[in-house]
Amino acid sequence: MNLLANIIVGLVALLHIGFLILEMFLWDHPYGRKTFKMTAEYSRASASLAANQGLYNGFLAAGLVWGLFTGDFAIKVFFLSCVLVAGIYGGFTAKRSILYLQALPGLIGLIFLYLAR
């Protein structure tokens, strides 16, 4: 069960690395505009905000990877909790799909961590 929990934590970290790439590097490119359904004008105007958001997603990924390398339960719980809270907030304030793409994986990771304990 511990292995499965760590796999889920790793997958959540990979998701956040993907978010970092999309928001920091692809936001103002055709792929980013298509992914987020934006006009070129909007993506250009909001690129610095998206890059900042991407940086935060990178910090979440780094924390989860840190937890995996150290094996520290508390570190994994802290960063998965941050993922969950950020996903809930984003789901209610920005886009409902964030609940499923960010909050749900964080919640599943937390559940499996506690089951593996």
C-alpha positions, 0 to 999 in steps of 0.5 A, spaced: 500 500 500 505 504 501 508 503 494 501 505 491 501 511 495 508 513 493 506 512 486 500 517 487 504 522 490 509 521 484 503 522 479 500 528 483 508 531 482 508 530 475 501 533 474 504 539 477 510 539 473 506 539 467 502 545 470 508 549 470 510 547 463 503 549 461 503 556 465 510 558 464 513 556 457 507 554 453 501 559 455 503 564 450 504 559 444 498 556 440 498 549 444 497 553 451 492 558 447 488 552 445 489 548 451 486 554 455 481 556 450 484 563 449 485 569 444 493 571 443 491 577 445 489 575 452 494 570 453 499 575 451 496 580 457 496 574 462 502 571 461 506 574 467 500 572 471 500 565 468 508 564 469 507 566 477 502 561 477 506 556 474 512 557 479 507 556 485 505 549 481 513 548 481 513 549 488 508 544 489 511 539 485 518 540 488 515 539 495 512 532 493 518 530 490 522 532 496 517 528 500 518 522 496 525 522 496 525 523 504 520 518 505 517 523 510 509 522 511 508 529 514 512 533 508 507 529 503 501 530 507 503 538 507 504 538 500 498 534 498 494 538 503 496 544 499 494 541 492 488 540 495 486 547 498 489 550 491 485 545 487 478 547 491 479 554 491 481 554 483 475 550 482 470 555 485 473 561 483 476 560 476 474 553 473 470 547 475 475 542 472 480 544 477 476 540 482 478 534 478 484 535 475 488 538 481 484 537 488 481 530 486 488 527 485 491 531 491 485 528 495 486 521 493 493 521 494 492 523 502 487 518 502 492 513 500 497 515 504 493 515 510 491 508 508 498 506 507 500 508 514 
